[in-house]
Amino acid sequence: MANKVWFITGASRGFGLLIARDALARGDAVVAAARNPQAIVDALGVHPKLLALQLDVTKEAAAVVAAHAAIERFGRIDVLVNNAGYGILGAVEETSADEVRRNYDTNVFGLLNVSRAVLPHMRRQRSGHVINISSLGGYQAYHGWGVYGSTKFAVEGLSEAMAQELAPLGVHVTVVEPGFFRTDFLDAASLVETQARIEDYQDTVGAMREFAAGANHAQPGDPAKLARAMLKLADAAQPPLRLQLGSDAVARAYAKHQQVERELAQWKELALSTDFEPAQLVA
């Protein structure tokens, strides 16, 4: 097909809204889902190829209804962008069980709800591309972002397995790892801070809170360029499993690779010493 049908969650602002805008501009059809669909219409206007849907991704039944509405309107779903999510800033110990649970409900279980709703249609088509939005924090953890990063580590693991499971069925999976982009991610509307504060973490997590406040709307990444990159990703005949976006994300990925290589070499002898001896294996 010359034109694609997109299903984008968290589409009322940020990356989701920009991707929806650019996809519509080039003639694609877009199912844009958000808790407040009127915000999508207010931003993009009424468009014959736009279906704005109300969707709380934490509600599995609602995700199924939204996927069926997309099929009824456009007949297929070519690209699913699991974009809905939010950050939580605080030390792991500072994060209450309820704060952790809510973050996982959206960032992990919400992604699973929408994926389970859309994948039956992609399997039927024997085509499609699932794009799961992770973070540079989903590839390398950092102080202050432990719980949020852990949700994105979960997204990374799910994406790897999904890619293997869906490849024989003609469906691609890519996990995208953006660095810091100049969106509203660090605003109160997208970022939650833990209610608890522990003084012992002032030099680490406290410093991160100060950094986040100062970096808000001064991040190096250009969201408009990310949206254009996402369209190129969706058009790729053989898309990657992972795509880092932003110079900071690329630098962090290289740094982690080097760290893992050094540590692996340092502890390789101990690691290999835990196998059964050859004679025991034969026995």
Steps between C-alpha positions, in 0.01 A plus 500: 500500500622849414339639812509349846248479781651599834371426849670734748445508875569806714426708191363816661844659543874440478642239267163340433341820377799592282512156338126516434534845344781398265331174402181685407699762310643239265164335439499217752199415714534537876312353792608732779413379848518688827309548823378833361432459126366856472855623558602310186224660294584842641864454396453331162154611395230287341662285232347226282792269573508567875311294755544643850406248766462512875729239652637434845765240419471349847153371403541187287139487384523861383811414297313219323212735418744761365676246278168381356398862435825552308432194284140603437612845386813421298499124446849431634773615738848522352695673777435487873687760704482418870583849621280553807699525820641729764811537712548478874801661666632377834726245659383140484463495879304825494243363255192360671334178389202699372723735298683203348174322419348800324813550290500135393125509432554759229852441372499119494152356546350774284742415220408133536127579494526693175738250341267209577212698350680588176714193432212270397431738211867516400526121516194471279657743252838323525651848510556790734757681711483539876707793626540506877627826647761430765767744619875528537411411860368169374845405375711632784356579843584823676453628853166665561336315212520144633130415503422686177805341336388157619170543314696576186735206563181291501398656169843409359466136604144472374602654168788255450273202559218644287742557213596133503142379534355725231774489236370176341158665474622801303478744792802711599574634849728792585573647840593868479731651761478881494743711696395832650273684258347842544149381581283533810644180648653688794184706559267413785245370247738222392741458790406384848737546793489266795327631808773364724840669520793338682787728593766233440420517126549875474836473322364262235125524456486853640755607240293329232190693609694823464631392160151411378362837607778682318489282190125540442447644150877523453552140389722440194253293297265658244155334524409597142806314372408197711154494342654505153740224601206288613343525155826381344509213749147398411590501130807277542473163327720341768471716813740454790415336828634807683532861393671759719392857421706799610873546542473444875323166452764384251783603735338319794457183294867498402603568861293209628643265239852590610413459868345157441801386294743609773302333776449182297874472437584571866268230635513253211713242685259482792202493266637205303602312814139413588440242222517126564838346421513317161515155664189581704316611187574166329382309805 
